[in-house]
Amino acid sequence: AGGGPLLPDSVLYEIFLYLDHVDVLSVGLVCQQWHAVARDEFLWKELFYRYYRISREVPRHPAAVSWYDEFQRLYDTIPCVEVQALKEHNDQVLHLSFSHSGCLFASCSKDCTVKIWSNELDISLQHSSNMRPYNWSYTQFSQFNADDSLLLVSGVFVGPHNSSSGEIAVISMENFTLLSRVRNKPYDVFGCWLNETNLISGNLHRIGRITSCSVLWLNNAFQGIESENVNVVKRLFKIQNLNASTIRTVMVADCSRYDSPDLLLDYEEQLAASSTSTCPVFDLGSDSEEEEAKPKQAAEPAVQELLDDGGVPAEDGLQQLFDDIMEGRVRPAMTDMELETKVAELFVRNRTKPPELNLLSTDSNSKTKYLIFTTGCLTYSPHQIG
């Protein structure tokens, strides 16, 4: 009864017989007494309140049969009790998210609805939004903002089998109205909140067959729902993708309470790591989306040295290399995909710049936030965390 392991009566019986201190009748009486004490509700109730140090005003869970079962559920097994079966969705449920207060939760499903529930002992449906009228195929992800006043819902567009387009919708928790919609490509970027009123979405620009550029945008949650093509946005990051990979599953984490020189790489180490790696690199770029299609050109050192000897300007070196290859004057010693990857690396090397010092907050009270995502340098499947 003190919280230790409970031995079955048969095991106790074997122990007593082995010790040979009492007869069979005495063993039976002792087992009955042990069973009575081990199942005593008063003892388990006392142990429950003392062990978990919770107020005695908190009642036992309605689904628990006894205090013994309740203690065993929380201490010895996975703490789960089925209190209700929710059958309002008519297709596979893909994601659940809880509000920060714990009073609400949202569910996304392949039936193309997002449902908002009240998380009481008797769970009730508060609202259901059908996204099919907006040409969605299904809803796949949701997230409450920090003060639980808004809900971000991410979904997939109806389109060809190889389509990767999606959209993010923002729903008000005050009256469950749809506040805004923003595009999100690829759809498995999902999107996330940066703060109470701004969210992050993604876009993808193809450069070639296996190289692309992911752009992460900062969106205002209160833009009109009819202006999905003219978003109130600001570009945050532009990230080069290699080997057909893309940026996915973005999230923002406030890790200020964990900030420590022992846990974080300093800026010099980050620069050293990025200079020796073929991984994507960051660019704090301008707000213009059209600039994505006009990357500056740069040449590799070996090509640059060859071009310098001929008196060709550095910025024209890459274009001349292309012309020589197309006209047959130079035959590349690499495949088309290798050449494409090399060109993408040259582009991003010339476009990359460190963050400006005046953009870094010096306020000791400000929170440090980190952008976290999945990506990959070696293959299409995400195998790295950025």
Secondary structure, 3 states (H helix, E strand, C coil): CCCCCCCCHHHHHHHHHHHCCCCHHHHHHHHHHHHHHHCCHHHHHHHHHHHHCCCCCCCCCCCCCCHHHHHHHHHCCCCCCCCCCCCCCCCCEEEEEECCCCCEEEEEECCCEEEEEECCCCCEEEEEEECHHHCEEEEEEEEECCCCCEEEEEEEECCCCCCCCEEEEEEECCCCCEEEEEEECCHHHCCEECCCCEEEEEEEEECCCCCEEEEEEEEECCCCCCCCCCCCEEEEEEEEECCCCCCEEEEEEECHHHCCCCCCCCHHHHHHHHHCCCCCCCCCCCCCCHHHHCCCCCCCHHHHHHHHHCCCCHHHHHHHHHHHHHCCCCCCCCCHHHHHHHHHHHHHHHHCCCCCHHHCCCCCCCCCEEEEEEECCCCCCCCEEC
